[in-house]
Amino acid sequence: MRIEVAWAKMPKGGFGESGDTIELVERPLGGLSLILADGQGSGPSARRIARLVAMKAVSLIADGSRDGAVARAVQDMLYTAREGRVTATLTLLTVDLHTRSILISRNATCPVLARQEGRVFRIEGHSEVIGTYRKTKPAVTELGLVPDSLYLTFSDGLLTAGRRYDKGIDWLRVEQELQSLSLDDLTPWVDGFMEMAVDLDRGRPTDDMSVMMMGVRDDAGPSLRRLHASIPY
């Protein structure tokens, strides 16, 4: 089995730093988790919140905590540290090789688009942001681990892309593209998706934008691991 990962981020127009954070962490019993945290607001203050949330999640996952418990612990940490005055969103995409499952934990308004066995569907519905209420819980979905599957999520900057110009992303087209997307093409597809969203805001995003995607496929090849990153400073 091979796990493919791709992501892209773009800060809000006029800000040098994104208030979104994406992290990748290997699970101690096998598998990987992708973490997307979106801090309240934009710029350095939002980035500090998102980093606080994401790094707490990384630490807990690395210690062996399950995703539902991770989301609850991160919520409690943020609520206590900021006394209920700061919010964030948190999404975890996990391939858990110990349980042979896909786990999707959401404290976010954005859905997860999934493809399994040739069918594309949305995982959405009621899910509260973290940091405001003491007993906030994640919305957790568990799916079977099947080959040629993929999972896409994003921050709310993608949902609002183009809104000020009375435009928006054609989500039907996105779902149609996911239907036939090769797992060899995750990175160029994510790059193109981000470019389309930025173009809808005419090159100056009205909010931080982040996209992350995870794919799973059968693989009998060598145990070679690769990672490519392109990060401006």
C-alpha positions in Angstrom: 0.0 0.0 0.0 1.1 3.5 -0.7 -0.2 6.8 0.7 0.0 9.9 -1.5 -0.3 13.4 0.0 -0.5 16.8 -1.6 -1.3 20.2 -0.3 -1.1 23.9 -1.1 -1.5 27.2 0.9 -2.0 30.8 0.0 -2.2 33.7 2.6 -4.9 36.3 2.5 -4.1 39.2 0.1 -1.9 41.7 1.8 -0.6 39.3 4.5 2.8 37.6 4.3 1.8 34.8 6.6 -1.1 32.4 6.3 -3.4 31.8 9.3 -3.8 28.2 8.2 -1.4 25.4 9.2 -1.0 21.9 7.6 1.0 19.2 9.3 1.8 15.6 8.4 2.5 13.1 11.2 3.3 9.4 11.1 1.2 7.2 13.5 3.1 5.0 15.9 1.1 1.9 15.0 1.2 2.5 11.3 -0.3 5.1 8.9 -0.3 8.8 8.5 -2.5 11.8 9.6 -2.9 15.1 7.8 -3.8 18.0 10.0 -5.4 21.2 8.8 -5.9 24.0 11.4 -7.3 27.4 10.6 -6.9 30.1 13.3 -9.3 32.9 13.9 -8.6 36.0 11.7 -5.6 36.4 9.4 -1.9 37.1 9.6 0.6 36.4 12.4 -2.0 36.2 15.2 -4.1 33.7 13.3 -0.9 31.7 12.5 0.0 31.5 16.2 -3.4 30.1 17.0 -3.3 27.6 14.1 0.3 26.5 15.1 -0.7 26.0 18.7 -3.7 23.8 17.6 -1.8 21.8 15.0 1.3 21.1 17.1 -0.8 20.0 20.0 -2.5 17.6 17.6 0.8 16.4 16.3 2.1 15.6 19.8 -1.0 13.7 20.8 -1.1 11.6 17.6 2.7 10.8 17.9 2.0 9.6 21.5 -0.7 7.2 20.1 -3.9 9.0 20.9 -6.9 8.3 18.7 -8.3 11.0 16.5 -11.5 11.7 18.5 -9.5 12.0 21.7 -7.0 14.2 19.9 -9.7 16.7 18.7 -11.3 16.8 22.2 -7.9 17.4 23.9 -7.0 20.2 21.4 -10.4 21.8 22.0 -9.9 21.8 25.8 -6.4 23.2 25.4 -7.5 26.1 23.2 -10.5 26.9 25.4 -8.4 26.9 28.6 -5.4 28.8 27.1 -7.5 31.5 25.5 -10.5 31.4 28.0 -13.0 30.8 25.3 -12.2 34.0 23.4 -10.5 32.5 20.4 -11.7 30.0 17.8 -10.1 27.7 15.3 -11.1 24.9 12.9 -9.4 21.5 12.9 -9.7 18.7 10.4 -7.8 15.4 10.6 -7.5 13.0 7.7 -6.0 9.7 8.9 -5.0 6.4 7.3 -4.8 4.0 10.3 -3.1 0.8 9.3 -3.6 -0.7 12.7 -7.4 -0.6 12.3 -7.3 -0.7 8.5 -9.6 2.3 8.3 -9.9 5.9 7.2 -10.8 8.3 9.9 -12.1 11.8 9.3 -12.5 14.1 12.3 -14.0 17.5 11.7 -14.4 20.6 13.8 -14.9 22.8 10.7 -17.5 24.2 8.4 -15.8 22.8 5.2 -16.7 19.4 4.0 -14.4 16.5 3.0 -14.9 15.2 -0.5 -14.1 11.5 -0.7 -13.8 9.0 -3.5 -14.2 5.3 -2.8 -14.9 2.5 -5.2 -15.5 4.9 -8.1 -18.1 7.0 -6.1 -17.5 10.6 -5.0 -19.4 11.8 -2.0 -19.3 14.5 0.7 -18.7 14.2 4.4 -20.3 17.2 5.9 -23.0 18.3 8.3 -23.0 19.7 11.8 -19.5 20.4 13.1 -18.6 23.1 15.6 -15.4 25.1 15.6 -13.2 24.7 18.7 -12.3 27.2 21.4 -15.6 28.7 22.3 -17.5 26.1 24.3 -16.2 23.8 26.9 -17.9 20.6 25.6 -17.4 20.9 21.8 -16.9 17.5 20.1 -15.6 16.5 16.7 -17.7 15.0 14.0 -16.0 11.7 13.3 -16.5 9.4 10.3 -14.8 6.0 9.9 -14.5 4.4 6.5 -13.0 1.2 5.3 -9.5 1.3 3.8 -9.9 0.6 0.1 -7.4 1.1 -2.8 -7.7 3.9 -5.3 -9.5 6.1 -2.8 -8.8 9.8 -2.2 -9.9 12.5 0.3 -9.9 16.2 -0.2 -10.6 19.1 2.2 -9.8 22.8 2.4 -10.1 25.9 4.6 -13.1 28.3 4.2 -11.1 30.6 2.0 -12.0 28.2 -0.8 -15.7 28.3 0.0 -15.7 32.1 -0.3 -13.4 32.4 -3.3 -14.9 34.8 -5.9 -17.8 35.8 -3.7 -17.1 39.5 -3.9 -17.3 39.2 -7.7 -20.5 37.1 -7.6 -18.6 34.0 -8.6 -17.6 30.8 -7.0 -16.0 27.4 -7.5 -17.9 25.0 -9.7 -18.2 22.1 -7.2 -20.0 19.8 -9.6 -17.0 20.1 -11.9 -14.6 19.4 -9.0 -16.5 16.3 -8.1 -16.5 15.1 -11.7 -12.7 15.7 -11.9 -12.2 13.7 -8.7 -14.1 10.8 -10.2 -11.4 10.1 -12.7 -8.3 11.7 -11.1 -5.2 9.5 -11.1 -3.4 9.2 -7.8 -0.2 10.0 -9.8 -1.6 13.5 -10.4 -2.6 14.7 -6.9 0.0 17.4 -6.7 -0.7 19.1 -10.1 -4.4 18.8 -9.5 -4.1 20.5 -6.1 -1.9 23.2 -7.6 -4.5 23.8 -10.3 -7.4 23.9 -7.8 -5.6 26.5 -5.7 -4.8 28.6 -8.8 -8.4 28.5 -9.8 -9.5 29.7 -6.4 -6.9 32.5 -6.4 -8.0 33.6 -9.9 -11.6 33.8 -8.7 -10.4 36.4 -6.2 -8.5 38.1 -9.0 -5.1 37.3 -7.5 -5.8 38.7 -4.0 -7.6 36.2 -1.8 -10.1 37.6 0.7 -9.1 34.9 3.2 -6.3 32.4 3.8 -6.6 29.4 1.5 -5.5 25.9 2.1 -6.1 22.6 0.3 -5.0 19.2 1.3 -5.5 15.8 -0.3 -4.7 12.2 0.7 -4.9 9.2 -1.6 -4.4 5.5 -0.9 -3.5 2.8 -3.4 -2.1 -0.7 -3.7 1.6 -0.7 -4.3 4.0 -3.6 -4.6 7.0 -1.4 -5.5 10.1 -0.5 -3.4 9.8 1.1 0.0 11.1 4.4 -1.3 9.6 7.5 0.4 9.6 10.9 -1.3 8.6 14.3 -0.2 8.6 17.5 -2.3 8.1 21.0 -0.8 8.1 24.5 -2.2 8.1 27.1 0.6 8.7 30.8 0.2 10.3 33.0 2.9 
